Amino acid sequence: MFWRAAAVIACLVGAASLWAVHEKVYRDSLTGLRREGLISAELDRSVLQSELEKQRSIPVILADDSEVTTALTAPSEPVAHAISTKLE
């Protein structure tokens, strides 16, 4: 009878230990995934911000382009086609 009780207690302690280890690993994994997600989101935000800044500078750059200003002041099909080709 004593051995049965000891075996049951040992099984309960083992199960509790496995559960505790599982919880620790699970929480650590979630923390790692959360950290990776935040880092990835920050990198994506930086890339998007960089692209937006690049796009915001286009009007300033085109305003200084003599071909663009010529096309806007004296529009013609050949000039428009040349600018379109240039911008592609």
MODELLER restraints for C-alpha pairs under 7 A, 6 or more apart:
rsr = mdl.restraints
at = mdl.atoms
rsr.add(forms.Gaussian(group=physical.xy_distance, feature=features.Distance(at['CA:62:A'], at['CA:68:A']), mean=6.49, stdev=0.5))
rsr.add(forms.Gaussian(group=physical.xy_distance, feature=features.Distance(at['CA:63:A'], at['CA:69:A']), mean=6.79, stdev=0.5))
rsr.add(forms.Gaussian(group=physical.xy_distance, feature=features.Distance(at['CA:68:A'], at['CA:83:A']), mean=6.87, stdev=0.5))
rsr.add(forms.Gaussian(group=physical.xy_distance, feature=features.Distance(at['CA:71:A'], at['CA:79:A']), mean=5.96, stdev=0.5))
rsr.add(forms.Gaussian(group=physical.xy_distance, feature=features.Distance(at['CA:71:A'], at['CA:80:A']), mean=6.37, stdev=0.5))
